Amino acid sequence: QVRVVENGGGSVQTGGSLRLSCAASGYTGSSYCMAWFRQAPGKEREEVASMNSEGKKKVEDSVKGRFTISQDNVDRTLYLEMNNLKTEDTGMYYCAAAIGWFCLTEDSFEYNFWGQGTQVTVSS
């Protein structure tokens, strides 16, 4: 019953900005981990940013300084603010969630709930 839905994708030129949002529903637990992934045509999916219910955040080096991950502390909506976009940022962006205390204590775990994706296209 867990659903993950992303919004906010679009087409922009290099240097532009977009703000993605992710709403996860169907769960009541207070322990969770969420992340943004992206996949460019012909390339493998990669994680770009993550955060969990303890407030810990992580961003990948490729987007550090340009992307910011945050969460509404009331409704748990996850956001990814993307600034100074580059053509290599083009791809399908996915929101993923892992529900349970295990994601807070284990070094490696799987995100088992995924959204349908939202397309981000950056042109020069």
Sequence and secondary structure as in RCSB ss.txt:
>XXXX:A:sequence
QVRVVENGGGSVQTGGSLRLSCAASGYTGSSYCMAWFRQAPGKEREEVASMNSEGKKKVEDSVKGRFTISQDNVD
RTLYLEMNNLKTEDTGMYYCAAAIGWFCLTEDSFEYNFWGQGTQVTVSS
>XXXX:A:secstr
  EEEEE  EEEETT  EEEEEEEES   S EEEEEEEE TTS  EEEEEEETT  EEE TTTTTTEEEEE TTT
  EEEEE S  GGG EEEEEEEEESTHHHH SS    EE   EEEEEE 
